[in-house]
Amino acid sequence: MVSIYKEFEDYVNSFNILDKGINRKLFHSKRVAVINAKLAMDLKWSLDDVKLAKQIGLLHDIGRFDEWKKFKKYGKTKFDHGEHGINILKSNNYINKFNVLKEADKDILYEAIYYHNKYQLPKNINKHAKLLRDADKIDILYLHTINNKLYSYNNNYSNIISSKIHKDFMEEKCILVEDVNTYAEFIVLTLAFIYDINYEYSIKIIKENNFINKIYNKLDNKEIYEAYFNKINNYIEKRLKNVR
């Protein structure tokens, strides 16, 4: 039986693998697969759920490769990569190449991938969709600690943060990508990911890896961001004490 990783790499190799955007999403997808499976194990989910979590993690951004090929950037493209990913997987029953465990798992996988990039999850969403949101954000936070070149929305690298984004963040709301126009706002959007973490164990991983402080330490003009980092670190501590 051909491995899911082999089938996924075959798909990605149909693009220019040397392109930085394609390469980044390939390895992001592989890491999210591992993180998603680890979270499922730590939450003591069944073996079938752990395997499904790994498959969902690997395939969650399959729609991103076409987005990069078309726009040479991620986000603010009016391109729904979650929906596009589902279209890819359903086209000619392509999902069968990836050896999804059971027929019933397909709907779970489709729902998780479709909603993983939406502003909010529906109330009665399946647990794998919640888990994927966490794993995806954990790896994006990790990427921020090692790479200063994730901002691809436009060329506005100013330190301006709008009053709306400031207000939303301080009210512990996630930030809409459409509202982001500067690099500083992009950093605030990234910090606001923490408000959308579903499982306390995910918060623990973020804390143990010191992602937030590592991001802060890489920034210039730290005084601009200090209040936001203090706010999110306090929020993390409250979550770890099961106080939201």
C-alpha positions as CSV (number, residue, x, y, z in Angstrom):
1,M,0.0,0.0,0.0
2,V,1.4,3.4,-1.0
3,S,1.8,5.7,2.0
4,I,-0.2,8.8,2.4
5,Y,3.0,10.8,2.5
6,K,4.1,9.4,-0.9
7,E,0.7,10.3,-2.5
8,F,0.9,13.8,-1.0
9,E,4.4,14.4,-2.2
10,D,3.5,13.2,-5.6
11,Y,0.7,15.9,-5.7
12,V,3.0,18.6,-4.4
13,N,5.7,17.7,-7.0
14,S,3.3,18.7,-9.7
15,F,4.1,22.2,-8.6
16,N,7.6,23.9,-8.5
17,I,8.9,22.3,-5.3
18,L,11.8,24.8,-5.3
19,D,9.4,27.7,-5.0
20,K,9.7,28.9,-1.4
21,G,5.9,29.2,-0.9
22,I,5.3,25.6,-2.2
23,N,8.2,24.2,-0.1
24,R,7.1,26.0,3.0
25,K,3.5,24.5,2.8
26,L,4.8,21.0,2.1
27,F,6.8,20.9,5.3
28,H,4.1,22.8,7.2
29,S,1.6,20.1,6.2
30,K,3.9,17.4,7.3
31,R,4.5,19.0,10.7
32,V,0.8,19.6,11.3
33,A,0.2,16.0,10.6
34,V,2.6,15.0,13.3
35,I,1.3,17.7,15.8
36,N,-2.3,16.7,15.1
37,A,-1.6,13.0,15.8
38,K,0.4,13.9,19.0
39,L,-2.5,16.0,20.3
40,A,-4.9,13.2,19.6
41,M,-2.7,10.7,21.5
42,D,-2.2,13.1,24.4
43,L,-6.0,13.5,24.6
44,K,-6.2,9.7,24.7
45,W,-8.3,9.4,21.5
46,S,-8.7,6.0,19.9
47,L,-6.0,4.6,17.5
48,D,-8.4,5.2,14.6
49,D,-8.8,8.8,15.6
50,V,-5.1,9.3,15.9
51,K,-4.6,7.9,12.4
52,L,-7.4,10.1,11.1
53,A,-5.9,13.2,12.8
54,K,-2.6,12.5,11.0
55,Q,-4.3,12.3,7.6
56,I,-6.4,15.4,8.2
57,G,-3.3,17.3,9.3
58,L,-1.3,16.3,6.2
59,L,-4.1,17.2,3.8
60,H,-5.5,20.3,5.5
61,D,-3.7,22.8,3.2
62,I,-3.8,20.9,0.0
63,G,-5.7,23.9,-1.5
64,R,-2.8,26.2,-0.6
65,F,-0.6,25.1,-3.5
66,D,-2.9,26.4,-6.2
67,E,-3.3,29.6,-4.2
68,W,0.5,30.2,-4.2
69,K,0.8,29.3,-7.8
70,K,-1.8,31.8,-8.8
71,F,-1.1,34.7,-6.4
72,K,2.4,34.2,-5.0
73,K,1.1,35.0,-1.6
74,Y,-1.1,33.5,1.1
75,G,-4.1,35.3,2.6
76,K,-6.1,38.3,1.4
77,T,-6.5,36.7,-2.0
78,K,-10.3,36.0,-1.8
79,F,-9.2,32.4,-2.4
80,D,-10.8,30.0,0.1
81,H,-8.1,27.3,0.3
82,G,-10.3,25.2,2.7
83,E,-13.1,25.0,0.2
84,H,-10.7,24.5,-2.7
85,G,-8.9,21.7,-0.9
86,I,-12.2,19.8,-0.5
87,N,-12.9,20.3,-4.3
88,I,-9.5,18.8,-5.0
89,L,-10.1,15.8,-2.7
90,K,-13.5,15.2,-4.1
91,S,-12.5,15.6,-7.8
92,N,-12.5,12.1,-9.4
93,N,-12.7,10.7,-5.8
94,Y,-9.0,11.7,-5.3
95,I,-9.4,11.2,-1.6
96,N,-9.2,7.5,-2.1
97,K,-5.5,7.8,-3.0
98,F,-4.8,8.8,0.6
99,N,-6.2,5.6,2.2
100,V,-8.7,7.3,4.5
101,L,-9.6,4.7,7.1
102,K,-13.3,4.3,6.7
103,E,-16.0,5.7,4.4
104,A,-17.5,7.5,7.5
105,D,-14.2,9.3,8.1
106,K,-14.4,11.2,4.8
107,D,-17.2,13.5,6.1
108,I,-15.2,14.2,9.2
109,L,-12.1,14.9,7.2
110,Y,-14.0,17.1,4.7
111,E,-15.6,19.1,7.5
112,A,-12.3,19.7,9.4
113,I,-10.5,20.8,6.2
114,Y,-13.3,23.0,5.0
115,Y,-13.6,24.9,8.2
116,H,-10.0,25.1,9.3
117,N,-9.4,28.5,7.7
118,K,-12.8,30.1,8.6
119,Y,-13.0,32.9,11.1
120,Q,-15.1,30.9,13.5
121,L,-16.1,27.2,13.8
122,P,-19.8,26.3,13.9
123,K,-20.9,25.3,17.4
124,N,-21.5,21.6,16.7
125,I,-18.4,21.0,14.7
126,N,-16.6,17.6,15.0
127,K,-13.7,17.2,17.4
128,H,-11.2,16.7,14.6
129,A,-12.0,20.2,13.2
130,K,-11.2,21.7,16.6
131,L,-8.0,19.7,16.9
132,L,-6.8,20.7,13.5
133,R,-7.3,24.4,14.3
134,D,-5.0,23.9,17.3
135,A,-2.3,22.0,15.4
136,D,-2.3,24.4,12.5
137,K,-1.9,27.4,14.8
138,I,0.8,25.7,16.9
139,D,2.9,25.2,13.8
140,I,2.3,28.8,12.5
141,L,3.5,30.1,15.8
142,Y,6.6,27.9,15.5
143,L,7.2,29.2,12.0
144,H,7.2,32.8,13.4
145,T,10.0,31.8,15.8
146,I,12.3,30.7,13.0
147,N,11.3,32.8,10.0
148,N,10.8,36.6,9.6
149,K,9.4,36.3,6.1
150,L,5.9,35.0,6.6
151,Y,4.2,38.3,5.9
152,S,3.1,38.1,2.3
153,Y,-0.1,40.2,2.2
154,N,1.5,43.4,0.8
155,N,4.6,45.5,1.1
156,N,3.4,47.6,4.1
157,Y,5.9,46.9,6.9
158,S,4.9,49.8,9.0
159,N,4.2,49.7,12.8
160,I,0.7,51.1,12.6
161,I,-2.0,49.1,14.4
162,S,-5.6,50.3,13.8
163,S,-8.0,51.1,16.6
164,K,-10.3,48.3,15.4
165,I,-7.6,45.6,15.6
166,H,-6.4,47.0,19.0
167,K,-10.0,46.9,20.3
168,D,-10.7,43.4,19.0
169,F,-7.5,42.0,20.4
170,M,-8.0,43.5,23.9
171,E,-11.5,42.1,23.9
172,E,-10.0,38.7,23.3
173,K,-11.4,38.3,19.8
174,C,-9.6,36.8,16.7
175,I,-8.6,39.3,14.0
176,L,-10.1,39.2,10.6
177,V,-7.5,38.8,7.9
178,E,-9.4,41.4,5.8
179,D,-8.7,44.0,8.5
180,V,-4.9,43.5,8.4
181,N,-3.0,46.1,6.4
182,T,0.4,46.3,8.1
183,Y,3.2,44.0,9.4
184,A,2.4,45.1,12.9
185,E,-1.2,44.2,12.5
186,F,-0.1,40.8,11.1
187,I,1.8,40.2,14.4
188,V,-1.3,41.1,16.4
189,L,-3.4,38.7,14.3
190,T,-0.9,35.9,15.0
191,L,-1.0,36.5,18.7
192,A,-4.8,36.5,18.6
193,F,-4.6,32.9,17.4
194,I,-4.3,32.0,21.0
195,Y,-7.9,33.1,21.7
196,D,-9.1,30.4,19.2
197,I,-7.2,27.5,20.8
198,N,-9.7,24.8,21.7
199,Y,-7.8,22.4,24.0
200,E,-5.9,23.2,27.1
201,Y,-3.2,20.7,26.2
202,S,-2.6,22.8,23.1
203,I,-2.1,25.9,25.3
204,K,0.4,23.8,27.4
205,I,2.4,23.0,24.2
206,I,2.5,26.7,23.3
207,K,3.7,27.6,26.7
208,E,6.3,24.8,27.0
209,N,7.8,25.8,23.7
210,N,8.0,29.4,24.7
211,F,6.7,30.4,21.3
212,I,5.2,33.8,22.4
213,N,8.4,35.1,24.0
214,K,10.5,33.8,21.1
215,I,8.4,35.8,18.7
216,Y,8.7,38.9,20.9
217,N,12.4,38.6,21.1
218,K,12.8,38.6,17.3
219,L,10.8,41.8,16.9
220,D,12.2,45.3,16.3
221,N,10.4,48.2,18.0
222,K,9.3,46.0,20.9
223,E,7.6,48.9,22.7
224,I,4.9,48.9,20.1
225,Y,4.0,45.3,20.9
226,E,4.5,45.1,24.6
227,A,0.9,45.5,25.7
228,Y,-0.2,42.8,23.2
229,F,2.3,40.3,24.4
230,N,1.6,41.0,28.1
231,K,-2.1,40.5,27.4
232,I,-1.6,37.2,25.6
233,N,0.8,35.8,28.2
234,N,-1.7,36.6,30.9
235,Y,-4.4,34.9,28.9
236,I,-2.3,31.8,28.5
237,E,-1.7,31.7,32.3
238,K,-5.4,31.9,32.9
239,R,-6.1,29.1,30.4
240,L,-3.6,26.9,32.0
241,K,-5.5,27.4,35.3
242,N,-8.7,26.5,33.4
243,V,-9.9,30.0,33.7
244,R,-11.0,31.5,30.5
